[in-house]
Amino acid sequence: MKKNLFFIICICFTNSLFAQFDTTTAIYDFNALTNGNLGGQDNWVTTKWSTNIDIQVADTGYDATKALYFNQVGPGVGCDASKELDSISFPGITFSTESTYILSFDIKRNYWALSFGFAADLNNDGKVTKNDANEKALILTCSNQPGLGEILLLPNGTTMTYNAGINAWTTYEITLSQMNTVAGGLVGVRLKQLGTSAWTVVASNLNAGIDTTVASNQNPFLWNMLFMHYEGSLGKLDNIRITKITPSASVVALQSSDTIFCEKQCIDFTDLSTNNPTSWQWYFNGASPDTSTVQNPTNICYNNYGSFDVTLIACNTAGCDTLTLPGFINEYQSPIPTITQSNDTLFASAAVSFQWWSVSAGIIPGATNSFFIPTQAGNYYVIINDSIGCAGTSNVIAITGVKENGLSSSIKIYPKPSNGKFNIELLNIPTEKPTLTLRNVIGQKLQELKLINKTTEVNFDAEDGVYFLTITTDTKGSYTEKIILQRVK
């Protein structure tokens, strides 16, 4: 039975709502391999040069866990090892020109050399060897031999030599990026001694010579192998880490300068999408214009009442995201209030709020009820607001004359509020019999009767709420008072 539990896999996907990249990391640490020859374990293929000794798996790592080493010396003595970049050992690690790749590994250098990196099995023989120069793609060779140091082999065949001067366990990190935006891609190398935190950059912005159109080791789509070569003894390798960083597709978000408004108007839209979109397609149902390809469209006009959808498609190099907001824009018609007159009282049609105005004097302070009793002749109108918040202005009504009366001091109405029964007490009313009228807040007559006695108990059969009670006489005009019906629950 094949064993698959010899490596650690760490796959981390960033939340694209808050980050600009998706990151996948695969870690291969040799700990589940068996001590002894590497060849034949987990599809590792080894090739020996001038020796019968294989690369060994042993507890010789920096932290005393399993690592690889080779312990033979002599002219031409060495050993290769290669392994396919399969989806089991390195899940999520496939090459694309939009992504950035980081190959890191821990090495303890030896005198002659230890090489490691990416390769392409172009002849399909299932392995890569030191003699397959055309199959080695991005390889770092490390040595503590004076004057040799580190040699970085780039896909285009060029090399760079430097000397880090570290003979202890060291983490090397090779970065390959911008393969789709910079001709040939860029390579950088940095390192740090294990147990320390400071990185040393030894190479940056090297042209990698990537060419995805050729069938050679310069094409990263063909890199399907890991390759290592031990030359001489005592070199050690552990903890292979491959990280793929891919730009996340844009995540769409938007806002508008208004979403609920009264009457026809034009509004603006703003793109709030994340991850740096580079193109936009807007659809504005019911608007003019009804489409746009700019990031932040302005002067989008809605000329009809109703509820309208908005759609935005935002794209970047990693893909597109679509957001449709049903009924996002709502345009309402402003109310048209009416005024009715009953005796000396003006009543406005139903609304949420009211403000009465005089044509000649302007706003009437405190006149915010659904009714208004003018105290002088003039032209009056009311501005109302409905439940949406839309405002409407009524017709103008002319009051040609106002009777002066003293009824307010001659009438007593109690209790207030009431459960439906009111006492109407006439304190100083002539012998004529006044008329009592009950109206609702929009002026509709609900009840009417004559007041015969000095004190009359009146039972109003109406729902709880605000009403207007008007007492009218033939000689002294009328008097209106707001009453509240509030029954005990």
Buried (B, 14 or more C-beta within 10 A) or exposed (E): EEEEEBBEBEEEEBEBEEBBBBBBBBBBBBBBBEEEBBBEBBEBBBBBBEBEBBBBBBEBBBEEEBBBBBBBBEEEBBBBBBBBBEEEBBEBBBBBBBBBBBBBBBBBBBBBBBBBBBBBBBEEEEBBBBEBEBBBBBBBBBBBBEEBBBBBBBBBEEEBEEBBEBEEBBBBBBBBBBBEEEEBBBBBBBBBBBEEEEEBEBBEEBBBBBBBEEEBBBBBEBBBBBBBBBBBBBBBBBBBBBBBBBBBBBBBBBEBEEBEBBEEEBBEBEBBBBBEBEEBBBBBBBBEEEEBEEBBBEEBEBEEBEBBBBBBBBBBBBEBBEBEBEEBBBBBBBBEBBBBBBBBBBBBBEBEEBBBBBEEEEEBEEBEBBBBBBEEEBBBBBBBBBEBEBBBBBEEBEBEEBEEBEBEEBBEBEEEEBEBEBEBBBEEBEEEBBBBBBBBBBBEEEBEBEBEEEEBEBEBEEEEEBBBBBBBBEEBBBBBBEBEBEEEE
